Amino acid sequence: MQGSQRPPRANFFLVGAPKAGTTSVDRLLRRHPEVFLSPIKEPCHFCPDVNEQIAPSLQRKDRIDLQTYLASPAREVVHLAHVASASDYARLFEGAGASKLVGECSTYYLSSQAAPRHIRDYNPEAKILALVRDPLERIRSHYAMDRSLGVATRPLLELVEEELALGDRAHWGNCRYYVGASRYARQLAEYRRHFADEQICVLSFEDLIADPDRTLRRLFSFLDLAAPAGPLALPLEIKSRGVRFPRLHHGLRESGLKPIVAGMLKSATGTRLGRMARSVYYRDKAQVASAEELHRVGLLLREEGLDVAVAQVDVEAA
């Protein structure tokens, strides 16, 4: 830390559900001159309950030496790395200066039962942005990501049924938690226990896509930031690529060899042999769940009361 000046406390938390647009909103806000976001997008500091559940997975994802990273004057943006101590967490906001909005974007905060209380204790004046998405579409996208990462190798319907069989015992550590991460009304109600309504803004992925200009202007108004000039849109990154052999991919990931293989494929992209190798390992526009399977998952969600339009979530959770 330079000099004796302490970094400011975060006053903004994006707690959106996974695959609901959090990464795109994070990228958009990082471009704003009055915003400073943590260089570790998801430090997961305020969700000890979820961190305990996913500890083995977090250990695999923590591929940085945190102390070396924090000591570096130039910190590249890292997607996720658990930052446990309060002093290390404070250092994430070094360099924020007089930025009007200072914050971070940990997706696990929405499904964490502990995060709302811990965030309130840290800064009771903080602003909370929650991003939600149609539950079935969110689960489809989440499952597609898990397949591409090699962490889900069984059919989606089987995983959902397994989670529902666990009932209230389901969590991030004993299932893929596709349904649990989609229980927005319950999750938002917990935030409303700890923060005033004017401190919470709920946006849907569908509105961000269908009417980005109006939706993002609502966001900038909530954050009390000047909106950029011209029509507003999200910096979307559409990924439809999947792996051809999920079990092999999973094995490489568990063994720690996946980064090496991915690096080799990436470095050989410009060569004919490299393109052939990538076409064997990956497949474009992967359809990971059939229409019939998604229909059956949708019926299960309806039984759980999760087929409600996301536009109604904000009203129902009040």
Secondary structure, 3 states (H helix, E strand, C coil): CCCCCCCCCCCEEECCCCCCCHHHHHHHHHCCCCEEECCEEECCCCCHHHHHHCHHHHHHHCCCCHHHHHHCCCCCCEEECCCCCHHHHHHCCCCCCCCCEEEECCCHHHHCCCHHHHHHHHCCCCEEEEEECCHHHHHHHHHHHHHHHCCCCCCHHHHHHHHHHHHHHCCCCCCCCCCHHHCHHHHHHHHHHHCCHHHEEEEEHHHHHHCHHHHHHHHHHHCCCCCCCCCCCCCCCCCCCEECCHHHHHHHHHHCCHHHHHHHHHHCCCCHHHHHHHHHHEECCCCCCCHHHHHHHHHHHHHCCCCCCHHHHHHHCC
